[in-house]
Structure formats: structure tokens, C-alpha cells
Amino acid sequence: MPDVDVGAGSAPIERSRRDPEGRRRAIVEAAAALIVEDGLTDLTHRRVAARAGVSLSATTYYFSSLEELSEEALRLLADRIDTELAAVAETLAAHGGDPAVLAGILHGYLLEPTRVQADTALYLAATQRPALRPLALRWFDGLVEVLSNHVDAGTATALAVYADGVTVHAMLHDEILDLAAITRAVTALMRPDDGSRR
């Protein structure tokens, strides 16, 4: 669930010619924003340049191919996952792996459409380019690892699959699942005895 600022109304990012690293980062961030908003197929050097507030020649100077640029942008989205996972791990540990807390984390994530779009963009890109699968799986594998501190490995995997499922559901429906529904499902997976009594 990587967090990335990709607001459609964001002003172009201007970078001085004396700041090549800043200009390169602006290009990557602009590409990431466009991938989240429109997917890989509509990404062009020209659109990225306009979004980043740099010349078209600057984008081709730093990234000779669109594939190289898009992979760097997707890597940026994936790199933010580690911070997200650390926050999930810390929160769950502080509450003893409470299913209601995990449900609240998941529901809060679904309330932020831009974050859901970012993850979906990463997943879709991985289906088109198998080499990107390790990036797309960082969240899933990391979440399984975090959850394995509170439940067995099989249950942790099932919970991560459920998290992916509600993410897809959120992309395809006008309304996300409510907190009560998510809490019931997460509790049933984490504590099946409790869930069977409801």
C-alpha cells in the first residue's frame, strides 16, 4: 500500500539545471503519477516532461527508453512499501495482533483511492512485464511476513490474499466494503473459533 502524492491537480515540478538529481527525481515522480492515473499504455516522454515541468529533451537525456523510465517510476512506488509495512508491523505489535486493528488499517487504506490506484498500477504492470513481479510482490510478501508474527504462515497468506481481494473490489465498485464487513472477515481468518460463533 505505498503512499505517493499523485494528485491530478499537482503543479509541475520545476528543477534548476544546476540540480540534475532533482530534475531526474522530478521526472521519475511525474512518471509514477501518470502511471497511477492512466496506466502504462498512455505514458509518453512528452507527457512526463509536461508533468515534471522539464523539457522533452531532459526526459530522454536521463531515460533513453520509455521502458527504463516506467520501470524506475514503478520502483519508486514499490520502494515506499517498506515504510508502509513497518507502520503496519508497529501498530499490530502495539495491539497484540488484534484483528480489529488490522481491519481498521485495511479499511483506512481503502479510503484513500490514490493509494489503491498506485498499488493496482503496480500489479497491472507486473502482469504485462514479468520482470516487474518482484516489485509488485513486495507488499504481499512483506505483509505475509508481518502477519506471521501473529498467526501461522497459512493464515498470514490467506489474510494477504484477502487484502489483495478487497483492493480489487475497491477499484471495481463505487463503494468500498464497510469496516464491519472487513472486521468480520479478518477476525474469521485470524480467529476462526471466534468467527464461527457469529
Secondary structure as GFF3:
##gff-version 3
##sequence-region A 1 198
A	DSSP	alpha_helix	20	38	.	.	.	ID=ss1
A	DSSP	alpha_helix	45	52	.	.	.	ID=ss2
A	DSSP	alpha_helix	56	62	.	.	.	ID=ss3
A	DSSP	alpha_helix	66	79	.	.	.	ID=ss4
A	DSSP	alpha_helix	81	94	.	.	.	ID=ss5
A	DSSP	alpha_helix	99	110	.	.	.	ID=ss6
A	DSSP	alpha_helix	113	128	.	.	.	ID=ss7
A	DSSP	three_ten_helix	130	132	.	.	.	ID=ss8
A	DSSP	alpha_helix	133	147	.	.	.	ID=ss9
A	DSSP	alpha_helix	153	172	.	.	.	ID=ss10
A	DSSP	alpha_helix	179	190	.	.	.	ID=ss11
A	DSSP	alpha_helix	192	196	.	.	.	ID=ss12
###
